[in-house]
């Protein structure tokens, strides 16, 4: 399963159209084509969450609050 597949499942339950105008929802960092091996869920991405993800060899973090909230919006390698 890829990041894109998991994002599609989440968006079935919580469509991006429901976000507030100030929200920064969706894939923030990474590539949608990355194969997902382990997922970590959290409220906020903190240094401790990143340490846990590294220790547990997690390659997808799903956070309630966006890592980047204002200014730059995404780091996905895509131009759009």
C-alpha positions as a printed Julia matrix, in Angstrom:
80×3 Matrix{Float64}:
   0.0    0.0    0.0
   1.3    3.5   -0.82
   0.91   6.87   0.86
  -1.53   7.79  -1.93
  -3.66   4.69  -1.17
  -3.82   5.51   2.53
  -4.57   9.18   1.85
  -7.48   8.12  -0.37
  -8.9    5.97   2.45
  -8.61   8.83   4.93
 -10.18  11.27   2.47
 -13.2    8.95   2.07
 -13.89   9.45   5.78
 -12.66  13.06   6.06
 -12.79  14.79   2.65
 -10.32  17.64   2.14
 -13.29  19.82   1.17
 -14.36  19.83   4.83
 -11.2   21.63   5.97
 -11.31  25.25   7.07
  -9.75  27.85   4.78
  -6.76  28.2    7.12
  -6.11  24.44   7.4
  -3.18  22.73   5.72
  -4.49  19.18   5.24
  -3.25  16.35   3.07
   0.26  15.13   2.31
   2.69  17.69   3.72
   6.12  16.01   3.39
   7.09  13.1    1.18
   6.03  11.3   -1.96
   2.57   9.86  -2.6
   4.2    6.84  -4.27
   6.16   5.74  -1.18
   5.33   2.18  -0.08
   4.12   2.25   3.53
   5.46  -0.35   5.95
   4.44   1.1    9.32
   2.2    3.98  10.4
   2.36   6.13  13.53
  -0.66   8.21  14.58
  -0.28  11.34  16.7
  -1.9   14.66  17.55
   1.23  16.77  16.99
   4.56  15.89  15.36
   7.07  16.5   18.15
  10.73  15.54  18.49
   9.58  12.62  20.65
   7.2   11.42  17.93
  10.02  11.59  15.39
  12.3    9.62  17.74
   9.59   6.97  18.17
   9.05   6.79  14.41
  12.78   6.24  13.85
  13.02   3.64  16.63
  10.02   1.71  15.31
  11.08   2.11  11.65
   7.85   3.91  10.79
   7.73   5.51   7.35
   4.35   7.28   7.58
   3.24   9.61  10.36
  -0.41  10.65  10.35
  -0.91  13.71  12.55
  -4.09  15.56  13.5
  -2.28  18.92  13.44
  -0.18  19.73  10.36
   3.6   19.79  10.69
   3.63  22.98   8.58
   0.73  25.32   9.29
   1.49  28.58   7.48
   3.93  29.97   4.94
   5.35  27.09   2.92
   2.65  24.42   2.55
   4.27  21.21   1.25
   7.55  19.4    0.59
   6.48  16.67  -1.82
   8.88  17.03  -4.74
   5.97  18.02  -7.01
   5.75  21.41  -8.69
   2.02  21.81  -8.08
